[in-house]
Amino acid sequence: MRWLMLYARSRQVPASLATVLVSAVAVWALTRDGSAVPGGSQLPAAVLTAGAMALSIGLGGQDLDLDRSAAIRWAPRRAAHVLLGGAIVGAVLLTVRAVGQGPATTAFVARDCAGLAGLAALGAAVAGGRYAWAFPFTWLAFAFFAPPSATGVPLEVASWMLLPAGTPSATWTALCLAVVGTTLYALAGPEALSTVGRASAASRSRCGPVRASPP
């Protein structure tokens, strides 16, 4: 169990859990009287997004070379980290809902947790754990400020985390984000795409411009 404790400390799991619990206490304070919460699904979606942002902090390791070491089976550990983190965020909100009579249903929480965890994992694979929080935050902000008069599947995809449970486009969007984000992060690791780009740029700079030989 020592490796598990070391892994949790290196991935800043205690700080992430503290952030999730603080968000849960804030929701409990708003819903403990059983009254309807203004904003409908916006409050639980914001809390789940905050949880995903907290989860994303620990998706980037201290040493990228160690994270890509073949001596450690990183892929199942990364996948378990994403899935377990999303499950904990959802469980905390469902517990708060049971205590404070919040508006979120179990299906709504499960869908948003899956999609947001995958989105955070996608952000970690693209930009690393330091900036992965921007992916769920930006999507939530866009969903909040999406034009209310617009209709159609593109708008439903953009605002999937705010739509009622059972909306097909929202469900498929969350499922795609969960599968693609978790798979890419588990197999490639943090900052995989940005590292490939930097390596290609470095290779081109070493090669230098091709000069024609003198006649």
FIKOLZA-1660 file (N, C-alpha, C; in steps of 0.1 Angstrom, whole numbers, plus 5000, padded with zeros to 4 digits):
% residues 215
   i   px   py   pz ch aa at
   1 5008 4988 5000  A  M  N
   1 5000 5000 5000  A  M CA
   1 5009 5013 5000  A  M  C
   2 5022 5011 5002  A  R  N
   2 5030 5023 5003  A  R CA
   2 5031 5030 4989  A  R  C
   3 5031 5022 4979  A  W  N
   3 5032 5028 4965  A  W CA
   3 5019 5036 4963  A  W  C
   4 5008 5031 4968  A  L  N
   4 4995 5039 4966  A  L CA
   4 4995 5052 4973  A  L  C
   5 5001 5052 4985  A  M  N
   5 5002 5065 4992  A  M CA
   5 5011 5075 4985  A  M  C
   6 5022 5069 4980  A  L  N
   6 5032 5078 4973  A  L CA
   6 5026 5083 4960  A  L  C
   7 5018 5075 4953  A  Y  N
   7 5011 5079 4941  A  Y CA
   7 5001 5090 4944  A  Y  C
   8 4993 5088 4955  A  A  N
   8 4983 5098 4958  A  A CA
   8 4990 5112 4962  A  A  C
   9 5001 5111 4969  A  R  N
   9 5008 5124 4972  A  R CA
   9 5014 5130 4960  A  R  C
  10 5020 5122 4951  A  S  N
  10 5026 5128 4939  A  S CA
  10 5016 5134 4930  A  S  C
  11 5003 5129 4930  A  R  N
  11 4993 5133 4921  A  R CA
  11 4984 5144 4928  A  R  C
  12 4987 5148 4940  A  Q  N
  12 4980 5159 4947  A  Q CA
  12 4966 5155 4950  A  Q  C
  13 4964 5142 4953  A  V  N
  13 4950 5137 4955  A  V CA
  13 4944 5143 4968  A  V  C
  14 4951 5145 4979  A  P  N
  14 4945 5152 4990  A  P CA
  14 4940 5166 4987  A  P  C
  15 4947 5174 4980  A  A  N
  15 4942 5187 4976  A  A CA
  15 4930 5186 4967  A  A  C
  16 4930 5177 4958  A  S  N
  16 4918 5175 4949  A  S CA
  16 4906 5171 4957  A  S  C
  17 4908 5162 4966  A  L  N
  17 4896 5158 4975  A  L CA
  17 4891 5169 4983  A  L  C
  18 4900 5178 4988  A  A  N
  18 4896 5189 4997  A  A CA
  18 4888 5199 4988  A  A  C
  19 4892 5201 4976  A  T  N
  19 4884 5210 4967  A  T CA
  19 4870 5204 4964  A  T  C
  20 4869 5191 4962  A  V  N
  20 4856 5185 4959  A  V CA
  20 4847 5186 4971  A  V  C
  21 4853 5184 4983  A  L  N
  21 4845 5185 4996  A  L CA
  21 4840 5199 4998  A  L  C
  22 4849 5209 4996  A  V  N
  22 4845 5223 4998  A  V CA
  22 4833 5226 4988  A  V  C
  23 4834 5222 4976  A  S  N
  23 4823 5224 4967  A  S CA
  23 4810 5217 4971  A  S  C
  24 4811 5205 4977  A  A  N
  24 4800 5198 4982  A  A CA
  24 4793 5205 4994  A  A  C
  25 4802 5210 5003  A  V  N
  25 4796 5218 5014  A  V CA
  25 4789 5230 5009  A  V  C
  26 4794 5237 4999  A  A  N
  26 4787 5249 4994  A  A CA
  26 4773 5245 4988  A  A  C
  27 4772 5233 4981  A  V  N
  27 4760 5229 4976  A  V CA
  27 4750 5225 4987  A  V  C
  28 4755 5219 4997  A  W  N
  28 4747 5215 5009  A  W CA
  28 4741 5227 5015  A  W  C
  29 4749 5238 5017  A  A  N
  29 4744 5250 5023  A  A CA
  29 4733 5257 5015  A  A  C
  30 4734 5255 5002  A  L  N
  30 4724 5261 4993  A  L CA
  30 4711 5253 4992  A  L  C
  31 4712 5240 4995  A  T  N
  31 4700 5231 4993  A  T CA
  31 4695 5224 5005  A  T  C
  32 4701 5228 5017  A  R  N
  32 4697 5220 5029  A  R CA
  32 4682 5223 5033  A  R  C
  33 4676 5234 5029  A  D  N
  33 4663 5237 5033  A  D CA
  33 4653 5230 5024  A  D  C
  34 4658 5223 5013  A  G  N
  34 4649 5216 5004  A  G CA
  34 4642 5225 4994  A  G  C
  35 4645 5237 4993  A  S  N
  35 4639 5246 4983  A  S CA
  35 4645 5244 4970  A  S  C
  36 4639 5249 4959  A  A  N
  36 4644 5248 4946  A  A CA
  36 4656 5257 4945  A  A  C
  37 4666 5252 4938  A  V  N
  37 4678 5260 4936  A  V CA
  37 4677 5267 4923  A  V  C
  38 4679 5280 4923  A  P  N
  38 4679 5288 4911  A  P CA
  38 4689 5283 4901  A  P  C
  39 4685 5283 4888  A  G  N
  39 4694 5279 4878  A  G CA
  39 4692 5265 4873  A  G  C
  40 4683 5257 4880  A  G  N
  40 4681 5243 4875  A  G CA
  40 4693 5235 4876  A  G  C
  41 4697 5230 4864  A  S  N
  41 4709 5221 4863  A  S CA
  41 4722 5229 4863  A  S  C
  42 4722 5242 4863  A  Q  N
  42 4735 5249 4863  A  Q CA
  42 4743 5247 4875  A  Q  C
  43 4737 5247 4887  A  L  N
  43 4745 5245 4899  A  L CA
  43 4751 5232 4900  A  L  C
  44 4744 5220 4898  A  P  N
  44 4751 5208 4899  A  P CA
  44 4761 5206 4888  A  P  C
  45 4759 5212 4876  A  A  N
  45 4769 5211 4865  A  A CA
  45 4781 5219 4869  A  A  C
  46 4779 5230 4875  A  A  N
  46 4791 5238 4880  A  A CA
  46 4799 5231 4890  A  A  C
  47 4792 5224 4900  A  V  N
  47 4799 5217 4910  A  V CA
  47 4807 5205 4904  A  V  C
  48 4800 5198 4895  A  L  N
  48 4807 5186 4889  A  L CA
  48 4819 5191 4881  A  L  C
  49 4818 5203 4874  A  T  N
  49 4829 5208 4867  A  T CA
  49 4840 5212 4876  A  T  C
  50 4837 5218 4887  A  A  N
  50 4847 5221 4897  A  A CA
  50 4854 5209 4902  A  A  C
  51 4847 5198 4904  A  G  N
  51 4853 5185 4908  A  G CA
  51 4862 5180 4897  A  G  C
  52 4858 5181 4884  A  A  N
  52 4867 5176 4873  A  A CA
  52 4879 5185 4872  A  A  C
  53 4878 5198 4875  A  M  N
  53 4890 5207 4875  A  M CA
  53 4899 5203 4886  A  M  C
  54 4894 5200 4897  A  A  N
  54 4902 5195 4908  A  A CA
  54 4909 5182 4905  A  A  C
  55 4902 5173 4899  A  L  N
  55 4907 5160 4895  A  L CA
  55 4918 5162 4885  A  L  C
  56 4917 5172 4876  A  S  N
  56 4927 5173 4865  A  S CA
  56 4941 5177 4870  A  S  C
  57 4941 5183 4882  A  I  N
  57 4954 5188 4887  A  I CA
  57 4963 5176 4889  A  I  C
  58 4958 5165 4893  A  G  N
  58 4966 5153 4896  A  G CA
  58 4969 5144 4884  A  G  C
  59 4964 5148 4872  A  L  N
  59 4966 5139 4861  A  L CA
  59 4980 5141 4854  A  L  C
  60 4987 5151 4859  A  G  N
  60 5001 5153 4854  A  G CA
  60 5011 5150 4864  A  G  C
  61 5020 5141 4861  A  G  N
  61 5030 5137 4871  A  G CA
  61 5042 5147 4873  A  G  C
  62 5050 5144 4882  A  Q  N
  62 5062 5152 4885  A  Q CA
  62 5073 5151 4874  A  Q  C
  63 5073 5139 4868  A  D  N
  63 5084 5136 4859  A  D CA
  63 5078 5129 4846  A  D  C
  64 5078 5136 4835  A  L  N
  64 5071 5131 4823  A  L CA
  64 5079 5119 4818  A  L  C
  65 5092 5118 4819  A  D  N
  65 5099 5107 4815  A  D CA
  65 5096 5094 4823  A  D  C
  66 5094 5096 4836  A  L  N
  66 5090 5085 4844  A  L CA
  66 5075 5081 4841  A  L  C
  67 5067 5090 4838  A  D  N
  67 5053 5087 4834  A  D CA
  67 5052 5078 4822  A  D  C
  68 5062 5080 4813  A  R  N
  68 5062 5072 4801  A  R CA
  68 5072 5060 4801  A  R  C
  69 5077 5057 4813  A  S  N
  69 5086 5045 4815  A  S CA
  69 5078 5032 4812  A  S  C
  70 5085 5024 4804  A  A  N
  70 5078 5011 4802  A  A CA
  70 5080 5001 4813  A  A  C
  71 5088 5005 4823  A  A  N
  71 5089 4996 4835  A  A CA
  71 5077 4996 4844  A  A  C
  72 5068 5005 4842  A  I  N
  72 5056 5006 4850  A  I CA
  72 5044 5005 4841  A  I  C
  73 5034 4997 4845  A  R  N
  73 5022 4996 4837  A  R CA
  73 5013 5008 4840  A  R  C
  74 5016 5019 4833  A  W  N
  74 5010 5032 4835  A  W CA
  74 4995 5032 4830  A  W  C
  75 4993 5026 4819  A  A  N
  75 4980 5027 4813  A  A CA
  75 4968 5023 4822  A  A  C
  76 4968 5012 4828  A  P  N
  76 4957 5008 4837  A  P CA
  76 4956 5018 4849  A  P  C
  77 4968 5023 4854  A  R  N
  77 4968 5032 4866  A  R CA
  77 4961 5045 4862  A  R  C
  78 4965 5050 4850  A  R  N
  78 4959 5063 4845  A  R CA
  78 4944 5061 4843  A  R  C
  79 4940 5051 4837  A  A  N
  79 4926 5049 4834  A  A CA
  79 4918 5047 4848  A  A  C
  80 4924 5040 4857  A  A  N
  80 4917 5039 4870  A  A CA
  80 4917 5052 4877  A  A  C
  81 4927 5061 4876  A  H  N
  81 4927 5074 4882  A  H CA
  81 4916 5082 4877  A  H  C
  82 4914 5082 4864  A  V  N
  82 4903 5090 4858  A  V CA
  82 4889 5085 4862  A  V  C
  83 4887 5072 4861  A  L  N
  83 4874 5066 4864  A  L CA
  83 4871 5068 4879  A  L  C
  84 4881 5064 4887  A  L  N
  84 4878 5065 4901  A  L CA
  84 4876 5080 4906  A  L  C
  85 4883 5089 4900  A  G  N
  85 4882 5103 4903  A  G CA
  85 4868 5108 4899  A  G  C
  86 4863 5105 4887  A  G  N
  86 4850 5108 4883  A  G CA
  86 4839 5102 4892  A  G  C
  87 4841 5090 4896  A  A  N
  87 4831 5083 4905  A  A CA
  87 4831 5090 4918  A  A  C
  88 4842 5094 4924  A  I  N
  88 4842 5101 4937  A  I CA
  88 4835 5114 4936  A  I  C
  89 4838 5122 4925  A  V  N
  89 4831 5135 4924  A  V CA
  89 4816 5133 4923  A  V  C
  90 4811 5123 4915  A  G  N
  90 4797 5120 4914  A  G CA
  90 4791 5115 4928  A  G  C
  91 4798 5107 4935  A  A  N
  91 4793 5102 4947  A  A CA
  91 4792 5113 4958  A  A  C
  92 4801 5122 4958  A  V  N
  92 4800 5133 4967  A  V CA
  92 4788 5142 4964  A  V  C
  93 4785 5145 4952  A  L  N
  93 4773 5153 4948  A  L CA
  93 4760 5145 4951  A  L  C
  94 4760 5132 4949  A  L  N
  94 4748 5124 4951  A  L CA
  94 4745 5124 4966  A  L  C
  95 4756 5123 4974  A  T  N
  95 4754 5123 4989  A  T CA
  95 4748 5137 4993  A  T  C
  96 4753 5147 4988  A  V  N
  96 4748 5161 4991  A  V CA
  96 4734 5162 4986  A  V  C
  97 4730 5156 4975  A  R  N
  97 4716 5156 4970  A  R CA
  97 4707 5149 4980  A  R  C
  98 4712 5138 4985  A  A  N
  98 4704 5130 4995  A  A CA
  98 4701 5138 5008  A  A  C
  99 4711 5146 5012  A  V  N
  99 4710 5153 5024  A  V CA
  99 4702 5166 5022  A  V  C
 100 4705 5173 5011  A  G  N
 100 4699 5186 5009  A  G CA
 100 4688 5187 4999  A  G  C
 101 4684 5176 4993  A  Q  N
 101 4674 5176 4983  A  Q CA
 101 4677 5184 4971  A  Q  C
 102 4689 5182 4965  A  G  N
 102 4694 5190 4954  A  G CA
 102 4686 5185 4941  A  G  C
 103 4687 5193 4930  A  P  N
 103 4679 5191 4918  A  P CA
 103 4685 5180 4909  A  P  C
 104 4697 5176 4911  A  A  N
 104 4703 5167 4901  A  A CA
 104 4699 5153 4903  A  A  C
 105 4696 5146 4892  A  T  N
 105 4692 5131 4893  A  T CA
 105 4705 5123 4892  A  T  C
 106 4703 5110 4895  A  T  N
 106 4715 5101 4894  A  T CA
 106 4720 5100 4880  A  T  C
 107 4710 5099 4870  A  A  N
 107 4714 5098 4856  A  A CA
 107 4722 5110 4852  A  A  C
 108 4717 5122 4856  A  F  N
 108 4724 5134 4852  A  F CA
 108 4738 5135 4858  A  F  C
 109 4739 5131 4870  A  V  N
 109 4753 5131 4877  A  V CA
 109 4762 5121 4870  A  V  C
 110 4757 5109 4867  A  A  N
 110 4765 5099 4861  A  A CA
 110 4770 5103 4847  A  A  C
 111 4761 5109 4839  A  R  N
 111 4765 5113 4826  A  R CA
 111 4775 5125 4826  A  R  C
 112 4772 5135 4835  A  D  N
 112 4782 5146 4835  A  D CA
 112 4795 5142 4841  A  D  C
 113 4795 5133 4851  A  C  N
 113 4808 5129 4857  A  C CA
 113 4816 5122 4846  A  C  C
 114 4810 5113 4838  A  A  N
 114 4817 5105 4828  A  A CA
 114 4823 5115 4818  A  A  C
 115 4815 5124 4813  A  G  N
 115 4820 5133 4802  A  G CA
 115 4830 5143 4807  A  G  C
 116 4828 5148 4819  A  L  N
 116 4838 5158 4825  A  L CA
 116 4851 5151 4828  A  L  C
 117 4850 5139 4834  A  A  N
 117 4863 5132 4837  A  A CA
 117 4871 5129 4824  A  A  C
 118 4864 5125 4813  A  G  N
 118 4870 5123 4801  A  G CA
 118 4876 5136 4795  A  G  C
 119 4868 5147 4797  A  L  N
 119 4873 5160 4792  A  L CA
 119 4886 5164 4799  A  L  C
 120 4886 5162 4812  A  A  N
 120 4898 5165 4820  A  A CA
 120 4910 5157 4816  A  A  C
 121 4907 5144 4813  A  A  N
 121 4918 5135 4808  A  A CA
 121 4923 5139 4795  A  A  C
 122 4914 5144 4786  A  L  N
 122 4918 5149 4773  A  L CA
 122 4927 5161 4774  A  L  C
 123 4923 5170 4784  A  G  N
 123 4931 5182 4786  A  G CA
 123 4945 5179 4791  A  G  C
 124 4945 5168 4800  A  A  N
 124 4959 5164 4805  A  A CA
 124 4967 5158 4794  A  A  C
 125 4961 5151 4785  A  A  N
 125 4969 5145 4774  A  A CA
 125 4974 5156 4764  A  A  C
 126 4966 5166 4763  A  V  N
 126 4970 5177 4753  A  V CA
 126 4979 5187 4759  A  V  C
 127 4975 5192 4771  A  A  N
 127 4982 5203 4777  A  A CA
 127 4989 5200 4790  A  A  C
 128 4987 5188 4796  A  G  N
 128 4993 5185 4809  A  G CA
 128 4984 5188 4820  A  G  C
 129 4987 5183 4832  A  G  N
 129 4979 5185 4844  A  G CA
 129 4978 5200 4848  A  G  C
 130 4988 5208 4845  A  R  N
 130 4987 5222 4849  A  R CA
 130 4976 5230 4842  A  R  C
 131 4973 5226 4830  A  Y  N
 131 4963 5234 4822  A  Y CA
 131 4951 5226 4818  A  Y  C
 132 4950 5213 4823  A  A  N
 132 4939 5205 4819  A  A CA
 132 4926 5211 4825  A  A  C
 133 4926 5218 4836  A  W  N
 133 4914 5224 4841  A  W CA
 133 4907 5233 4831  A  W  C
 134 4914 5239 4822  A  A  N
 134 4908 5249 4813  A  A CA
 134 4899 5242 4803  A  A  C
 135 4900 5229 4801  A  F  N
 135 4891 5222 4791  A  F CA
 135 4877 5221 4797  A  F  C
 136 4874 5215 4809  A  P  N
 136 4861 5215 4814  A  P CA
 136 4855 5229 4817  A  P  C
 137 4864 5238 4822  A  F  N
 137 4860 5252 4825  A  F CA
 137 4855 5259 4813  A  F  C
 138 4863 5258 4802  A  T  N
 138 4859 5266 4790  A  T CA
 138 4846 5260 4784  A  T  C
 139 4844 5247 4784  A  W  N
 139 4832 5241 4779  A  W CA
 139 4820 5245 4787  A  W  C
 140 4821 5246 4800  A  L  N
 140 4810 5250 4809  A  L CA
 140 4807 5264 4807  A  L  C
 141 4817 5273 4805  A  A  N
 141 4815 5287 4803  A  A CA
 141 4808 5289 4790  A  A  C
 142 4812 5282 4779  A  F  N
 142 4805 5283 4767  A  F CA
 142 4790 5278 4767  A  F  C
 143 4788 5267 4775  A  A  N
 143 4774 5263 4777  A  A CA
 143 4766 5273 4784  A  A  C
 144 4771 5280 4794  A  F  N
 144 4764 5290 4801  A  F CA
 144 4760 5302 4792  A  F  C
 145 4769 5306 4783  A  F  N
 145 4767 5318 4775  A  F CA
 145 4763 5314 4761  A  F  C
 146 4759 5302 4758  A  A  N
 146 4754 5298 4745  A  A CA
 146 4741 5306 4742  A  A  C
 147 4739 5310 4730  A  P  N
 147 4726 5317 4726  A  P CA
 147 4714 5309 4730  A  P  C
 148 4705 5314 4738  A  P  N
 148 4693 5306 4742  A  P CA
 148 4683 5304 4731  A  P  C
 149 4684 5313 4721  A  S  N
 149 4674 5312 4710  A  S CA
 149 4678 5302 4699  A  S  C
 150 4691 5298 4700  A  A  N
 150 4696 5288 4690  A  A CA
 150 4691 5274 4693  A  A  C
 151 4688 5266 4683  A  T  N
 151 4684 5253 4685  A  T CA
 151 4691 5243 4676  A  T  C
 152 4689 5230 4678  A  G  N
 152 4696 5221 4669  A  G CA
 152 4706 5212 4677  A  G  C
 153 4711 5202 4670  A  V  N
 153 4721 5193 4676  A  V CA
 153 4734 5200 4680  A  V  C
 154 4739 5209 4671  A  P  N
 154 4752 5216 4675  A  P CA
 154 4751 5223 4689  A  P  C
 155 4739 5230 4691  A  L  N
 155 4737 5236 4704  A  L CA
 155 4736 5226 4716  A  L  C
 156 4729 5215 4713  A  E  N
 156 4728 5205 4723  A  E CA
 156 4742 5199 4726  A  E  C
 157 4750 5197 4716  A  V  N
 157 4763 5192 4719  A  V CA
 157 4771 5202 4727  A  V  C
 158 4770 5215 4724  A  A  N
 158 4777 5225 4731  A  A CA
 158 4773 5226 4746  A  A  C
 159 4760 5224 4748  A  S  N
 159 4755 5226 4762  A  S CA
 159 4751 5212 4768  A  S  C
 160 4758 5202 4764  A  W  N
 160 4754 5188 4768  A  W CA
 160 4753 5187 4784  A  W  C
 161 4762 5193 4791  A  M  N
 161 4763 5191 4805  A  M CA
 161 4751 5198 4813  A  M  C
 162 4744 5206 4806  A  L  N
 162 4732 5213 4812  A  L CA
 162 4719 5207 4809  A  L  C
 163 4719 5198 4799  A  L  N
 163 4706 5193 4794  A  L CA
 163 4701 5182 4803  A  L  C
 164 4688 5179 4803  A  P  N
 164 4682 5169 4812  A  P CA
 164 4688 5155 4808  A  P  C
 165 4688 5146 4818  A  A  N
 165 4692 5132 4815  A  A CA
 165 4683 5126 4805  A  A  C
 166 4689 5118 4797  A  G  N
 166 4681 5111 4786  A  G CA
 166 4681 5118 4773  A  G  C
 167 4687 5130 4772  A  T  N
 167 4688 5137 4759  A  T CA
 167 4699 5130 4751  A  T  C
 168 4695 5124 4739  A  P  N
 168 4705 5116 4732  A  P CA
 168 4718 5123 4728  A  P  C
 169 4717 5135 4723  A  S  N
 169 4729 5142 4719  A  S CA
 169 4738 5144 4731  A  S  C
 170 4733 5148 4742  A  A  N
 170 4741 5150 4754  A  A CA
 170 4747 5137 4759  A  A  C
 171 4740 5126 4759  A  T  N
 171 4745 5113 4763  A  T CA
 171 4756 5109 4754  A  T  C
 172 4755 5110 4741  A  W  N
 172 4765 5106 4732  A  W CA
 172 4777 5115 4733  A  W  C
 173 4775 5127 4735  A  T  N
 173 4787 5136 4737  A  T CA
 173 4795 5133 4749  A  T  C
 174 4788 5131 4760  A  A  N
 174 4795 5127 4772  A  A CA
 174 4802 5113 4771  A  A  C
 175 4796 5104 4764  A  L  N
 175 4802 5091 4762  A  L CA
 175 4814 5092 4753  A  L  C
 176 4814 5100 4743  A  C  N
 176 4825 5101 4734  A  C CA
 176 4837 5108 4741  A  C  C
 177 4834 5118 4749  A  L  N
 177 4844 5125 4757  A  L CA
 177 4851 5115 4767  A  L  C
 178 4842 5107 4773  A  A  N
 178 4848 5098 4783  A  A CA
 178 4857 5088 4777  A  A  C
 179 4852 5082 4766  A  V  N
 179 4860 5071 4759  A  V CA
 179 4873 5077 4753  A  V  C
 180 4872 5088 4745  A  V  N
 180 4883 5093 4738  A  V CA
 180 4893 5099 4748  A  V  C
 181 4889 5107 4758  A  G  N
 181 4898 5113 4767  A  G CA
 181 4905 5103 4776  A  G  C
 182 4897 5094 4782  A  T  N
 182 4904 5084 4790  A  T CA
 182 4913 5075 4783  A  T  C
 183 4910 5071 4771  A  T  N
 183 4918 5062 4763  A  T CA
 183 4931 5069 4759  A  T  C
 184 4930 5081 4754  A  L  N
 184 4942 5089 4750  A  L CA
 184 4951 5091 4762  A  L  C
 185 4946 5095 4773  A  Y  N
 185 4954 5098 4785  A  Y CA
 185 4960 5085 4790  A  Y  C
 186 4953 5074 4790  A  A  N
 186 4958 5062 4796  A  A CA
 186 4969 5056 4787  A  A  C
 187 4968 5057 4774  A  L  N
 187 4978 5051 4765  A  L CA
 187 4990 5060 4763  A  L  C
 188 4987 5073 4761  A  A  N
 188 4998 5083 4758  A  A CA
 188 5004 5090 4769  A  A  C
 189 4996 5092 4780  A  G  N
 189 5001 5099 4791  A  G CA
 189 4999 5114 4791  A  G  C
 190 5003 5122 4801  A  P  N
 190 5002 5136 4801  A  P CA
 190 5011 5143 4791  A  P  C
 191 5005 5154 4785  A  E  N
 191 5013 5162 4776  A  E CA
 191 5018 5154 4764  A  E  C
 192 5010 5144 4760  A  A  N
 192 5015 5135 4749  A  A CA
 192 5015 5143 4736  A  A  C
 193 5005 5150 4733  A  L  N
 193 5004 5157 4720  A  L CA
 193 5013 5169 4719  A  L  C
 194 5014 5176 4730  A  S  N
 194 5023 5188 4730  A  S CA
 194 5038 5183 4730  A  S  C
 195 5041 5172 4736  A  T  N
 195 5055 5167 4736  A  T CA
 195 5058 5163 4721  A  T  C
 196 5049 5156 4714  A  V  N
 196 5052 5152 4701  A  V CA
 196 5054 5165 4692  A  V  C
 197 5047 5175 4694  A  G  N
 197 5049 5187 4687  A  G CA
 197 5062 5194 4689  A  G  C
 198 5066 5194 4702  A  R  N
 198 5079 5200 4705  A  R CA
 198 5091 5191 4700  A  R  C
 199 5089 5178 4700  A  A  N
 199 5099 5169 4695  A  A CA
 199 5101 5171 4680  A  A  C
 200 5090 5173 4673  A  S  N
 200 5091 5175 4658  A  S CA
 200 5097 5188 4655  A  S  C
 201 5094 5199 4663  A  A  N
 201 5100 5212 4661  A  A CA
 201 5115 5211 4664  A  A  C
 202 5119 5204 4674  A  A  N
 202 5133 5203 4678  A  A CA
 202 5141 5195 4667  A  A  C
 203 5134 5185 4661  A  S  N
 203 5141 5177 4651  A  S CA
 203 5143 5186 4638  A  S  C
 204 5133 5194 4635  A  R  N
 204 5135 5203 4623  A  R CA
 204 5145 5213 4626  A  R  C
 205 5146 5219 4638  A  S  N
 205 5156 5229 4641  A  S CA
 205 5171 5223 4640  A  S  C
 206 5172 5210 4645  A  R  N
 206 5185 5204 4644  A  R CA
 206 5190 5201 4630  A  R  C
 207 5180 5198 4621  A  C  N
 207 5183 5195 4608  A  C CA
 207 5188 5208 4600  A  C  C
 208 5181 5219 4604  A  G  N
 208 5184 5231 4597  A  G CA
 208 5180 5232 4583  A  G  C
 209 5181 5244 4577  A  P  N
 209 5177 5245 4563  A  P CA
 209 5186 5237 4554  A  P  C
 210 5180 5232 4543  A  V  N
 210 5188 5225 4533  A  V CA
 210 5194 5235 4523  A  V  C
 211 5207 5234 4522  A  R  N
 211 5213 5243 4513  A  R CA
 211 5219 5236 4500  A  R  C
 212 5217 5243 4489  A  A  N
 212 5222 5236 4477  A  A CA
 212 5237 5237 4477  A  A  C
 213 5243 5226 4472  A  S  N
 213 5258 5225 4471  A  S CA
 213 5263 5234 4460  A  S  C
 214 5274 5240 4461  A  P  N
 214 5279 5249 4450  A  P CA
 214 5283 5241 4438  A  P  C
 215 5281 5247 4427  A  P  N
 215 5284 5239 4414  A  P CA
 215 5299 5236 4413  A  P  C
% end
